[in-house]
Amino acid sequence: MPDFEKAFDDFLDCREYDKAANDLLSIVRTSFKAGWLVAGGQPLKPQKVCTLIRPGSEEHQDEDNP
């Protein structure tokens, strides 16, 4: 019989766990946001999640690596 802690660590390191955790967080955030708005909270402003930078672009250049 496999060691519980080893099996659990393996589970936490797998892609399926990452997807399930992200999905759960999304559900919790969406539910909280709905409650927030119903309770009279201000709508959230859109935010950038990430920005893609092309190699060689001005954003990609920095002082240490021109």
mmCIF file as Biopython writes it, N, C-alpha, C and O atoms, coordinates in Angstrom:
data_model
#
loop_
_atom_site.group_PDB
_atom_site.id
_atom_site.type_symbol
_atom_site.label_atom_id
_atom_site.label_alt_id
_atom_site.label_comp_id
_atom_site.label_asym_id
_atom_site.label_entity_id
_atom_site.label_seq_id
_atom_site.pdbx_PDB_ins_code
_atom_site.Cartn_x
_atom_site.Cartn_y
_atom_site.Cartn_z
_atom_site.occupancy
_atom_site.B_iso_or_equiv
_atom_site.auth_seq_id
_atom_site.auth_asym_id
_atom_site.pdbx_PDB_model_num
ATOM 1   N N  . MET A ? 1  ? 0.847   -1.181 0.000   1.0 0.0 1  A 1 
ATOM 2   C CA . MET A ? 1  ? 0.000   0.000  0.000   1.0 0.0 1  A 1 
ATOM 3   C C  . MET A ? 1  ? 0.892   1.244  0.000   1.0 0.0 1  A 1 
ATOM 4   O O  . MET A ? 1  ? 1.821   1.334  0.803   1.0 0.0 1  A 1 
ATOM 5   N N  . PRO A ? 2  ? 0.619   2.219  -0.904  1.0 0.0 2  A 1 
ATOM 6   C CA . PRO A ? 2  ? 1.461   3.412  -0.987  1.0 0.0 2  A 1 
ATOM 7   C C  . PRO A ? 2  ? 1.359   4.263  0.277   1.0 0.0 2  A 1 
ATOM 8   O O  . PRO A ? 2  ? 0.340   4.271  0.967   1.0 0.0 2  A 1 
ATOM 9   N N  . ASP A ? 3  ? 2.442   4.973  0.555   1.0 0.0 3  A 1 
ATOM 10  C CA . ASP A ? 3  ? 2.477   5.897  1.676   1.0 0.0 3  A 1 
ATOM 11  C C  . ASP A ? 3  ? 1.519   7.057  1.395   1.0 0.0 3  A 1 
ATOM 12  O O  . ASP A ? 3  ? 1.562   7.652  0.318   1.0 0.0 3  A 1 
ATOM 13  N N  . PHE A ? 4  ? 0.661   7.375  2.357   1.0 0.0 4  A 1 
ATOM 14  C CA . PHE A ? 4  ? -0.339  8.428  2.178   1.0 0.0 4  A 1 
ATOM 15  C C  . PHE A ? 4  ? 0.304   9.763  1.823   1.0 0.0 4  A 1 
ATOM 16  O O  . PHE A ? 4  ? -0.109  10.404 0.857   1.0 0.0 4  A 1 
ATOM 17  N N  . GLU A ? 5  ? 1.307   10.193 2.585   1.0 0.0 5  A 1 
ATOM 18  C CA . GLU A ? 5  ? 1.930   11.497 2.354   1.0 0.0 5  A 1 
ATOM 19  C C  . GLU A ? 5  ? 2.569   11.579 0.976   1.0 0.0 5  A 1 
ATOM 20  O O  . GLU A ? 5  ? 2.465   12.610 0.311   1.0 0.0 5  A 1 
ATOM 21  N N  . LYS A ? 6  ? 3.222   10.521 0.538   1.0 0.0 6  A 1 
ATOM 22  C CA . LYS A ? 6  ? 3.829   10.499 -0.798  1.0 0.0 6  A 1 
ATOM 23  C C  . LYS A ? 6  ? 2.752   10.592 -1.867  1.0 0.0 6  A 1 
ATOM 24  O O  . LYS A ? 6  ? 2.880   11.359 -2.821  1.0 0.0 6  A 1 
ATOM 25  N N  . ALA A ? 7  ? 1.696   9.813  -1.705  1.0 0.0 7  A 1 
ATOM 26  C CA . ALA A ? 7  ? 0.601   9.838  -2.677  1.0 0.0 7  A 1 
ATOM 27  C C  . ALA A ? 7  ? -0.063  11.215 -2.708  1.0 0.0 7  A 1 
ATOM 28  O O  . ALA A ? 7  ? -0.410  11.713 -3.779  1.0 0.0 7  A 1 
ATOM 29  N N  . PHE A ? 8  ? -0.240  11.831 -1.535  1.0 0.0 8  A 1 
ATOM 30  C CA . PHE A ? 8  ? -0.857  13.152 -1.476  1.0 0.0 8  A 1 
ATOM 31  C C  . PHE A ? 8  ? 0.042   14.200 -2.122  1.0 0.0 8  A 1 
ATOM 32  O O  . PHE A ? 8  ? -0.447  15.055 -2.861  1.0 0.0 8  A 1 
ATOM 33  N N  . ASP A ? 9  ? 1.345   14.150 -1.859  1.0 0.0 9  A 1 
ATOM 34  C CA . ASP A ? 9  ? 2.287   15.066 -2.495  1.0 0.0 9  A 1 
ATOM 35  C C  . ASP A ? 9  ? 2.262   14.911 -4.008  1.0 0.0 9  A 1 
ATOM 36  O O  . ASP A ? 9  ? 2.279   15.904 -4.736  1.0 0.0 9  A 1 
ATOM 37  N N  . ASP A ? 10 ? 2.221   13.677 -4.484  1.0 0.0 10 A 1 
ATOM 38  C CA . ASP A ? 10 ? 2.145   13.428 -5.922  1.0 0.0 10 A 1 
ATOM 39  C C  . ASP A ? 10 ? 0.877   14.030 -6.513  1.0 0.0 10 A 1 
ATOM 40  O O  . ASP A ? 10 ? 0.903   14.611 -7.598  1.0 0.0 10 A 1 
ATOM 41  N N  . PHE A ? 11 ? -0.227  13.888 -5.794  1.0 0.0 11 A 1 
ATOM 42  C CA . PHE A ? 11 ? -1.502  14.455 -6.239  1.0 0.0 11 A 1 
ATOM 43  C C  . PHE A ? 11 ? -1.414  15.975 -6.326  1.0 0.0 11 A 1 
ATOM 44  O O  . PHE A ? 11 ? -1.874  16.568 -7.302  1.0 0.0 11 A 1 
ATOM 45  N N  . LEU A ? 12 ? -0.828  16.610 -5.312  1.0 0.0 12 A 1 
ATOM 46  C CA . LEU A ? 12 ? -0.720  18.073 -5.312  1.0 0.0 12 A 1 
ATOM 47  C C  . LEU A ? 12 ? 0.177   18.580 -6.429  1.0 0.0 12 A 1 
ATOM 48  O O  . LEU A ? 12 ? 0.026   19.718 -6.872  1.0 0.0 12 A 1 
ATOM 49  N N  . ASP A ? 13 ? 1.102   17.758 -6.888  1.0 0.0 13 A 1 
ATOM 50  C CA . ASP A ? 13 ? 2.030   18.154 -7.945  1.0 0.0 13 A 1 
ATOM 51  C C  . ASP A ? 13 ? 1.497   17.901 -9.352  1.0 0.0 13 A 1 
ATOM 52  O O  . ASP A ? 13 ? 2.170   18.229 -10.329 1.0 0.0 13 A 1 
ATOM 53  N N  . CYS A ? 14 ? 0.312   17.329 -9.472  1.0 0.0 14 A 1 
ATOM 54  C CA . CYS A ? 14 ? -0.176  16.985 -10.803 1.0 0.0 14 A 1 
ATOM 55  C C  . CYS A ? 14 ? -1.010  18.119 -11.419 1.0 0.0 14 A 1 
ATOM 56  O O  . CYS A ? 14 ? -1.553  18.970 -10.715 1.0 0.0 14 A 1 
ATOM 57  N N  . ARG A ? 15 ? -1.090  18.103 -12.729 1.0 0.0 15 A 1 
ATOM 58  C CA . ARG A ? 15 ? -1.815  19.113 -13.491 1.0 0.0 15 A 1 
ATOM 59  C C  . ARG A ? 15 ? -3.309  19.120 -13.147 1.0 0.0 15 A 1 
ATOM 60  O O  . ARG A ? 15 ? -3.935  20.180 -13.111 1.0 0.0 15 A 1 
ATOM 61  N N  . GLU A ? 16 ? -3.870  17.947 -12.898 1.0 0.0 16 A 1 
ATOM 62  C CA . GLU A ? 16 ? -5.299  17.854 -12.584 1.0 0.0 16 A 1 
ATOM 63  C C  . GLU A ? 16 ? -5.628  18.611 -11.296 1.0 0.0 16 A 1 
ATOM 64  O O  . GLU A ? 16 ? -6.668  19.264 -11.207 1.0 0.0 16 A 1 
ATOM 65  N N  . TYR A ? 17 ? -4.737  18.522 -10.292 1.0 0.0 17 A 1 
ATOM 66  C CA . TYR A ? 17 ? -4.966  19.268 -9.050  1.0 0.0 17 A 1 
ATOM 67  C C  . TYR A ? 17 ? -4.918  20.762 -9.317  1.0 0.0 17 A 1 
ATOM 68  O O  . TYR A ? 17 ? -5.768  21.501 -8.821  1.0 0.0 17 A 1 
ATOM 69  N N  . ASP A ? 18 ? -3.933  21.227 -10.097 1.0 0.0 18 A 1 
ATOM 70  C CA . ASP A ? 18 ? -3.828  22.651 -10.416 1.0 0.0 18 A 1 
ATOM 71  C C  . ASP A ? 18 ? -5.097  23.152 -11.084 1.0 0.0 18 A 1 
ATOM 72  O O  . ASP A ? 18 ? -5.597  24.226 -10.747 1.0 0.0 18 A 1 
ATOM 73  N N  . LYS A ? 19 ? -5.621  22.379 -12.030 1.0 0.0 19 A 1 
ATOM 74  C CA . LYS A ? 19 ? -6.849  22.784 -12.717 1.0 0.0 19 A 1 
ATOM 75  C C  . LYS A ? 19 ? -8.019  22.827 -11.749 1.0 0.0 19 A 1 
ATOM 76  O O  . LYS A ? 19 ? -8.801  23.777 -11.767 1.0 0.0 19 A 1 
ATOM 77  N N  . ALA A ? 20 ? -8.151  21.811 -10.902 1.0 0.0 20 A 1 
ATOM 78  C CA . ALA A ? 20 ? -9.254  21.777 -9.941  1.0 0.0 20 A 1 
ATOM 79  C C  . ALA A ? 20 ? -9.158  22.941 -8.957  1.0 0.0 20 A 1 
ATOM 80  O O  . ALA A ? 20 ? -10.169 23.561 -8.626  1.0 0.0 20 A 1 
ATOM 81  N N  . ALA A ? 21 ? -7.941  23.238 -8.488  1.0 0.0 21 A 1 
ATOM 82  C CA . ALA A ? 21 ? -7.760  24.347 -7.543  1.0 0.0 21 A 1 
ATOM 83  C C  . ALA A ? 21 ? -8.098  25.679 -8.214  1.0 0.0 21 A 1 
ATOM 84  O O  . ALA A ? 21 ? -8.735  26.533 -7.598  1.0 0.0 21 A 1 
ATOM 85  N N  . ASN A ? 22 ? -7.679  25.864 -9.467  1.0 0.0 22 A 1 
ATOM 86  C CA . ASN A ? 22 ? -8.006  27.099 -10.190 1.0 0.0 22 A 1 
ATOM 87  C C  . ASN A ? 22 ? -9.504  27.226 -10.420 1.0 0.0 22 A 1 
ATOM 88  O O  . ASN A ? 22 ? -10.069 28.310 -10.276 1.0 0.0 22 A 1 
ATOM 89  N N  . ASP A ? 23 ? -10.148 26.120 -10.778 1.0 0.0 23 A 1 
ATOM 90  C CA . ASP A ? 23 ? -11.598 26.146 -10.983 1.0 0.0 23 A 1 
ATOM 91  C C  . ASP A ? 23 ? -12.326 26.484 -9.687  1.0 0.0 23 A 1 
ATOM 92  O O  . ASP A ? 23 ? -13.269 27.275 -9.691  1.0 0.0 23 A 1 
ATOM 93  N N  . LEU A ? 24 ? -11.896 25.895 -8.590  1.0 0.0 24 A 1 
ATOM 94  C CA . LEU A ? 24 ? -12.523 26.163 -7.295  1.0 0.0 24 A 1 
ATOM 95  C C  . LEU A ? 24 ? -12.349 27.634 -6.906  1.0 0.0 24 A 1 
ATOM 96  O O  . LEU A ? 24 ? -13.300 28.268 -6.448  1.0 0.0 24 A 1 
ATOM 97  N N  . LEU A ? 25 ? -11.153 28.174 -7.083  1.0 0.0 25 A 1 
ATOM 98  C CA . LEU A ? 25 ? -10.911 29.579 -6.775  1.0 0.0 25 A 1 
ATOM 99  C C  . LEU A ? 25 ? -11.793 30.476 -7.636  1.0 0.0 25 A 1 
ATOM 100 O O  . LEU A ? 25 ? -12.325 31.473 -7.147  1.0 0.0 25 A 1 
ATOM 101 N N  . SER A ? 26 ? -11.951 30.138 -8.892  1.0 0.0 26 A 1 
ATOM 102 C CA . SER A ? 26 ? -12.801 30.915 -9.785  1.0 0.0 26 A 1 
ATOM 103 C C  . SER A ? 26 ? -14.258 30.901 -9.315  1.0 0.0 26 A 1 
ATOM 104 O O  . SER A ? 26 ? -14.930 31.932 -9.342  1.0 0.0 26 A 1 
ATOM 105 N N  . ILE A ? 27 ? -14.741 29.739 -8.888  1.0 0.0 27 A 1 
ATOM 106 C CA . ILE A ? 27 ? -16.112 29.627 -8.381  1.0 0.0 27 A 1 
ATOM 107 C C  . ILE A ? 27 ? -16.289 30.475 -7.122  1.0 0.0 27 A 1 
ATOM 108 O O  . ILE A ? 27 ? -17.283 31.189 -6.989  1.0 0.0 27 A 1 
ATOM 109 N N  . VAL A ? 28 ? -15.336 30.400 -6.204  1.0 0.0 28 A 1 
ATOM 110 C CA . VAL A ? 28 ? -15.417 31.171 -4.959  1.0 0.0 28 A 1 
ATOM 111 C C  . VAL A ? 28 ? -15.379 32.666 -5.263  1.0 0.0 28 A 1 
ATOM 112 O O  . VAL A ? 28 ? -16.153 33.431 -4.687  1.0 0.0 28 A 1 
ATOM 113 N N  . ARG A ? 29 ? -14.486 33.094 -6.160  1.0 0.0 29 A 1 
ATOM 114 C CA . ARG A ? 29 ? -14.379 34.520 -6.499  1.0 0.0 29 A 1 
ATOM 115 C C  . ARG A ? 29 ? -15.657 35.016 -7.168  1.0 0.0 29 A 1 
ATOM 116 O O  . ARG A ? 29 ? -16.142 36.100 -6.844  1.0 0.0 29 A 1 
ATOM 117 N N  . THR A ? 30 ? -16.202 34.241 -8.090  1.0 0.0 30 A 1 
ATOM 118 C CA . THR A ? 30 ? -17.432 34.632 -8.768  1.0 0.0 30 A 1 
ATOM 119 C C  . THR A ? 30 ? -18.589 34.744 -7.780  1.0 0.0 30 A 1 
ATOM 120 O O  . THR A ? 30 ? -19.385 35.679 -7.864  1.0 0.0 30 A 1 
ATOM 121 N N  . SER A ? 31 ? -18.690 33.803 -6.846  1.0 0.0 31 A 1 
ATOM 122 C CA . SER A ? 31 ? -19.742 33.837 -5.832  1.0 0.0 31 A 1 
ATOM 123 C C  . SER A ? 31 ? -19.578 35.039 -4.908  1.0 0.0 31 A 1 
ATOM 124 O O  . SER A ? 31 ? -20.553 35.718 -4.583  1.0 0.0 31 A 1 
ATOM 125 N N  . PHE A ? 32 ? -18.341 35.298 -4.486  1.0 0.0 32 A 1 
ATOM 126 C CA . PHE A ? 32 ? -18.088 36.441 -3.610  1.0 0.0 32 A 1 
ATOM 127 C C  . PHE A ? 32 ? -18.418 37.744 -4.330  1.0 0.0 32 A 1 
ATOM 128 O O  . PHE A ? 32 ? -19.007 38.652 -3.743  1.0 0.0 32 A 1 
ATOM 129 N N  . LYS A ? 33 ? -18.035 37.834 -5.604  1.0 0.0 33 A 1 
ATOM 130 C CA . LYS A ? 33 ? -18.320 39.041 -6.390  1.0 0.0 33 A 1 
ATOM 131 C C  . LYS A ? 33 ? -19.824 39.271 -6.506  1.0 0.0 33 A 1 
ATOM 132 O O  . LYS A ? 33 ? -20.287 40.406 -6.389  1.0 0.0 33 A 1 
ATOM 133 N N  . ALA A ? 34 ? -20.590 38.204 -6.735  1.0 0.0 34 A 1 
ATOM 134 C CA . ALA A ? 34 ? -22.048 38.335 -6.822  1.0 0.0 34 A 1 
ATOM 135 C C  . ALA A ? 34 ? -22.612 38.849 -5.502  1.0 0.0 34 A 1 
ATOM 136 O O  . ALA A ? 34 ? -23.457 39.744 -5.503  1.0 0.0 34 A 1 
ATOM 137 N N  . GLY A ? 35 ? -22.161 38.301 -4.383  1.0 0.0 35 A 1 
ATOM 138 C CA . GLY A ? 35 ? -22.608 38.773 -3.075  1.0 0.0 35 A 1 
ATOM 139 C C  . GLY A ? 35 ? -22.203 40.211 -2.826  1.0 0.0 35 A 1 
ATOM 140 O O  . GLY A ? 35 ? -22.972 40.995 -2.270  1.0 0.0 35 A 1 
ATOM 141 N N  . TRP A ? 36 ? -20.996 40.554 -3.238  1.0 0.0 36 A 1 
ATOM 142 C CA . TRP A ? 36 ? -20.476 41.915 -3.086  1.0 0.0 36 A 1 
ATOM 143 C C  . TRP A ? 36 ? -21.394 42.915 -3.800  1.0 0.0 36 A 1 
ATOM 144 O O  . TRP A ? 36 ? -21.773 43.941 -3.235  1.0 0.0 36 A 1 
ATOM 145 N N  . LEU A ? 37 ? -21.742 42.596 -5.045  1.0 0.0 37 A 1 
ATOM 146 C CA . LEU A ? 37 ? -22.591 43.492 -5.825  1.0 0.0 37 A 1 
ATOM 147 C C  . LEU A ? 37 ? -24.000 43.573 -5.247  1.0 0.0 37 A 1 
ATOM 148 O O  . LEU A ? 37 ? -24.581 44.657 -5.203  1.0 0.0 37 A 1 
ATOM 149 N N  . VAL A ? 38 ? -24.558 42.456 -4.806  1.0 0.0 38 A 1 
ATOM 150 C CA . VAL A ? 38 ? -25.902 42.440 -4.222  1.0 0.0 38 A 1 
ATOM 151 C C  . VAL A ? 38 ? -25.938 43.260 -2.937  1.0 0.0 38 A 1 
ATOM 152 O O  . VAL A ? 38 ? -26.946 43.896 -2.629  1.0 0.0 38 A 1 
ATOM 153 N N  . ALA A ? 39 ? -24.830 43.246 -2.184  1.0 0.0 39 A 1 
ATOM 154 C CA . ALA A ? 39 ? -24.759 43.990 -0.923  1.0 0.0 39 A 1 
ATOM 155 C C  . ALA A ? 39 ? -24.489 45.473 -1.141  1.0 0.0 39 A 1 
ATOM 156 O O  . ALA A ? 39 ? -24.383 46.229 -0.175  1.0 0.0 39 A 1 
ATOM 157 N N  . GLY A ? 40 ? -24.378 45.898 -2.396  1.0 0.0 40 A 1 
ATOM 158 C CA . GLY A ? 40 ? -24.189 47.314 -2.688  1.0 0.0 40 A 1 
ATOM 159 C C  . GLY A ? 40 ? -22.748 47.713 -2.940  1.0 0.0 40 A 1 
ATOM 160 O O  . GLY A ? 40 ? -22.445 48.903 -3.019  1.0 0.0 40 A 1 
ATOM 161 N N  . GLY A ? 41 ? -21.867 46.760 -3.067  1.0 0.0 41 A 1 
ATOM 162 C CA . GLY A ? 41 ? -20.465 47.075 -3.369  1.0 0.0 41 A 1 
ATOM 163 C C  . GLY A ? 41 ? -20.323 47.621 -4.771  1.0 0.0 41 A 1 
ATOM 164 O O  . GLY A ? 41 ? -21.145 47.351 -5.647  1.0 0.0 41 A 1 
ATOM 165 N N  . GLN A ? 42 ? -19.281 48.383 -4.971  1.0 0.0 42 A 1 
ATOM 166 C CA . GLN A ? 42 ? -19.020 48.962 -6.283  1.0 0.0 42 A 1 
ATOM 167 C C  . GLN A ? 42 ? -18.545 47.885 -7.260  1.0 0.0 42 A 1 
ATOM 168 O O  . GLN A ? 42 ? -17.783 46.996 -6.881  1.0 0.0 42 A 1 
ATOM 169 N N  . PRO A ? 43 ? -18.995 47.963 -8.524  1.0 0.0 43 A 1 
ATOM 170 C CA . PRO A ? 43 ? -18.501 47.013 -9.526  1.0 0.0 43 A 1 
ATOM 171 C C  . PRO A ? 43 ? -16.978 47.119 -9.647  1.0 0.0 43 A 1 
ATOM 172 O O  . PRO A ? 43 ? -16.404 48.196 -9.482  1.0 0.0 43 A 1 
ATOM 173 N N  . LEU A ? 44 ? -16.349 46.007 -9.931  1.0 0.0 44 A 1 
ATOM 174 C CA . LEU A ? 44 ? -14.902 45.979 -10.062 1.0 0.0 44 A 1 
ATOM 175 C C  . LEU A ? 44 ? -14.464 46.581 -11.388 1.0 0.0 44 A 1 
ATOM 176 O O  . LEU A ? 44 ? -15.131 46.418 -12.409 1.0 0.0 44 A 1 
ATOM 177 N N  . LYS A ? 45 ? -13.339 47.277 -11.358 1.0 0.0 45 A 1 
ATOM 178 C CA . LYS A ? 45 ? -12.769 47.806 -12.595 1.0 0.0 45 A 1 
ATOM 179 C C  . LYS A ? 45 ? -11.991 46.685 -13.274 1.0 0.0 45 A 1 
ATOM 180 O O  . LYS A ? 45 ? -11.333 45.893 -12.600 1.0 0.0 45 A 1 
ATOM 181 N N  . PRO A ? 46 ? -12.060 46.610 -14.604 1.0 0.0 46 A 1 
ATOM 182 C CA . PRO A ? 46 ? -11.273 45.579 -15.307 1.0 0.0 46 A 1 
ATOM 183 C C  . PRO A ? 46 ? -9.783  45.777 -15.034 1.0 0.0 46 A 1 
ATOM 184 O O  . PRO A ? 46 ? -9.297  46.906 -14.978 1.0 0.0 46 A 1 
ATOM 185 N N  . GLN A ? 47 ? -9.069  44.670 -14.865 1.0 0.0 47 A 1 
ATOM 186 C CA . GLN A ? 47 ? -7.633  44.721 -14.619 1.0 0.0 47 A 1 
ATOM 187 C C  . GLN A ? 47 ? -6.928  43.806 -15.602 1.0 0.0 47 A 1 
ATOM 188 O O  . GLN A ? 47 ? -7.461  42.772 -16.005 1.0 0.0 47 A 1 
ATOM 189 N N  . LYS A ? 48 ? -5.720  44.203 -15.983 1.0 0.0 48 A 1 
ATOM 190 C CA . LYS A ? 48 ? -4.910  43.339 -16.833 1.0 0.0 48 A 1 
ATOM 191 C C  . LYS A ? 48 ? -4.423  42.171 -15.994 1.0 0.0 48 A 1 
ATOM 192 O O  . LYS A ? 48 ? -3.949  42.358 -14.874 1.0 0.0 48 A 1 
ATOM 193 N N  . VAL A ? 49 ? -4.537  40.984 -16.528 1.0 0.0 49 A 1 
ATOM 194 C CA . VAL A ? 49 ? -4.035  39.806 -15.847 1.0 0.0 49 A 1 
ATOM 195 C C  . VAL A ? 49 ? -2.565  39.610 -16.183 1.0 0.0 49 A 1 
ATOM 196 O O  . VAL A ? 49 ? -1.759  39.299 -15.307 1.0 0.0 49 A 1 
ATOM 197 N N  . CYS A ? 50 ? -2.218  39.791 -17.452 1.0 0.0 50 A 1 
ATOM 198 C CA . CYS A ? 50 ? -0.828  39.677 -17.869 1.0 0.0 50 A 1 
ATOM 199 C C  . CYS A ? 50 ? -0.640  40.465 -19.154 1.0 0.0 50 A 1 
ATOM 200 O O  . CYS A ? 50 ? -1.600  40.801 -19.847 1.0 0.0 50 A 1 
ATOM 201 N N  . THR A ? 51 ? 0.598   40.748 -19.448 1.0 0.0 51 A 1 
ATOM 202 C CA . THR A ? 51 ? 0.949   41.443 -20.670 1.0 0.0 51 A 1 
ATOM 203 C C  . THR A ? 51 ? 2.018   40.637 -21.387 1.0 0.0 51 A 1 
ATOM 204 O O  . THR A ? 51 ? 3.042   40.287 -20.799 1.0 0.0 51 A 1 
ATOM 205 N N  . LEU A ? 52 ? 1.780   40.348 -22.649 1.0 0.0 52 A 1 
ATOM 206 C CA . LEU A ? 52 ? 2.765   39.634 -23.444 1.0 0.0 52 A 1 
ATOM 207 C C  . LEU A ? 52 ? 3.729   40.643 -24.050 1.0 0.0 52 A 1 
ATOM 208 O O  . LEU A ? 52 ? 3.314   41.667 -24.592 1.0 0.0 52 A 1 
ATOM 209 N N  . ILE A ? 53 ? 5.006   40.346 -23.952 1.0 0.0 53 A 1 
ATOM 210 C CA . ILE A ? 53 ? 6.035   41.227 -24.485 1.0 0.0 53 A 1 
ATOM 211 C C  . ILE A ? 53 ? 6.823   40.455 -25.531 1.0 0.0 53 A 1 
ATOM 212 O O  . ILE A ? 53 ? 7.329   39.366 -25.261 1.0 0.0 53 A 1 
ATOM 213 N N  . ARG A ? 54 ? 6.923   41.022 -26.719 1.0 0.0 54 A 1 
ATOM 214 C CA . ARG A ? 54 ? 7.668   40.386 -27.797 1.0 0.0 54 A 1 
ATOM 215 C C  . ARG A ? 54 ? 9.161   40.647 -27.615 1.0 0.0 54 A 1 
ATOM 216 O O  . ARG A ? 54 ? 9.560   41.757 -27.261 1.0 0.0 54 A 1 
ATOM 217 N N  . PRO A ? 55 ? 9.983   39.630 -27.854 1.0 0.0 55 A 1 
ATOM 218 C CA . PRO A ? 55 ? 11.428  39.853 -27.796 1.0 0.0 55 A 1 
ATOM 219 C C  . PRO A ? 55 ? 11.828  40.967 -28.767 1.0 0.0 55 A 1 
ATOM 220 O O  . PRO A ? 55 ? 11.356  41.010 -29.903 1.0 0.0 55 A 1 
ATOM 221 N N  . GLY A ? 56 ? 12.694  41.856 -28.311 1.0 0.0 56 A 1 
ATOM 222 C CA . GLY A ? 56 ? 13.147  42.951 -29.153 1.0 0.0 56 A 1 
ATOM 223 C C  . GLY A ? 56 ? 12.304  44.200 -29.039 1.0 0.0 56 A 1 
ATOM 224 O O  . GLY A ? 56 ? 12.695  45.243 -29.563 1.0 0.0 56 A 1 
ATOM 225 N N  . SER A ? 57 ? 11.152  44.136 -28.369 1.0 0.0 57 A 1 
ATOM 226 C CA . SER A ? 57 ? 10.319  45.320 -28.212 1.0 0.0 57 A 1 
ATOM 227 C C  . SER A ? 57 ? 10.917  46.229 -27.143 1.0 0.0 57 A 1 
ATOM 228 O O  . SER A ? 57 ? 11.781  45.804 -26.376 1.0 0.0 57 A 1 
ATOM 229 N N  . GLU A ? 58 ? 10.462  47.471 -27.091 1.0 0.0 58 A 1 
ATOM 230 C CA . GLU A ? 58 ? 10.965  48.419 -26.093 1.0 0.0 58 A 1 
ATOM 231 C C  . GLU A ? 58 ? 10.701  47.925 -24.680 1.0 0.0 58 A 1 
ATOM 232 O O  . GLU A ? 58 ? 11.547  48.108 -23.804 1.0 0.0 58 A 1 
ATOM 233 N N  . GLU A ? 59 ? 9.549   47.301 -24.431 1.0 0.0 59 A 1 
ATOM 234 C CA . GLU A ? 59 ? 9.222   46.794 -23.103 1.0 0.0 59 A 1 
ATOM 235 C C  . GLU A ? 59 ? 10.174  45.677 -22.678 1.0 0.0 59 A 1 
ATOM 236 O O  . GLU A ? 59 ? 10.432  45.479 -21.490 1.0 0.0 59 A 1 
ATOM 237 N N  . HIS A ? 60 ? 10.689  44.954 -23.669 1.0 0.0 60 A 1 
ATOM 238 C CA . HIS A ? 60 ? 11.569  43.819 -23.379 1.0 0.0 60 A 1 
ATOM 239 C C  . HIS A ? 60 ? 12.963  44.288 -22.996 1.0 0.0 60 A 1 
ATOM 240 O O  . HIS A ? 60 ? 13.683  43.560 -22.313 1.0 0.0 60 A 1 
ATOM 241 N N  . GLN A ? 61 ? 13.360  45.471 -23.409 1.0 0.0 61 A 1 
ATOM 242 C CA . GLN A ? 61 ? 14.677  46.006 -23.110 1.0 0.0 61 A 1 
ATOM 243 C C  . GLN A ? 61 ? 14.721  46.521 -21.681 1.0 0.0 61 A 1 
ATOM 244 O O  . GLN A ? 61 ? 13.745  47.101 -21.205 1.0 0.0 61 A 1 
ATOM 245 N N  . ASP A ? 62 ? 15.827  46.322 -20.996 1.0 0.0 62 A 1 
ATOM 246 C CA . ASP A ? 62 ? 16.029  46.907 -19.686 1.0 0.0 62 A 1 
ATOM 247 C C  . ASP A ? 62 ? 17.466  47.392 -19.586 1.0 0.0 62 A 1 
ATOM 248 O O  . ASP A ? 62 ? 18.275  47.139 -20.479 1.0 0.0 62 A 1 
ATOM 249 N N  . GLU A ? 63 ? 17.789  48.096 -18.493 1.0 0.0 63 A 1 
ATOM 250 C CA . GLU A ? 63 ? 19.117  48.701 -18.366 1.0 0.0 63 A 1 
ATOM 251 C C  . GLU A ? 63 ? 20.228  47.657 -18.313 1.0 0.0 63 A 1 
ATOM 252 O O  . GLU A ? 63 ? 21.317  47.905 -18.832 1.0 0.0 63 A 1 
ATOM 253 N N  . ASP A ? 64 ? 19.988  46.500 -17.702 1.0 0.0 64 A 1 
ATOM 254 C CA . ASP A ? 64 ? 21.011  45.484 -17.556 1.0 0.0 64 A 1 
ATOM 255 C C  . ASP A ? 64 ? 21.197  44.639 -18.818 1.0 0.0 64 A 1 
ATOM 256 O O  . ASP A ? 64 ? 22.243  44.018 -19.003 1.0 0.0 64 A 1 
ATOM 257 N N  . ASN A ? 65 ? 20.171  44.615 -19.691 1.0 0.0 65 A 1 
ATOM 258 C CA . ASN A ? 65 ? 20.216  43.752 -20.864 1.0 0.0 65 A 1 
ATOM 259 C C  . ASN A ? 65 ? 19.645  44.495 -22.075 1.0 0.0 65 A 1 
ATOM 260 O O  . ASN A ? 65 ? 18.516  44.227 -22.486 1.0 0.0 65 A 1 
ATOM 261 N N  . PRO A ? 66 ? 20.416  45.427 -22.649 1.0 0.0 66 A 1 
ATOM 262 C CA . PRO A ? 66 ? 19.892  46.232 -23.778 1.0 0.0 66 A 1 
ATOM 263 C C  . PRO A ? 66 ? 19.683  45.426 -25.041 1.0 0.0 66 A 1 
ATOM 264 O O  . PRO A ? 66 ? 19.251  45.971 -26.057 1.0 0.0 66 A 1 
#
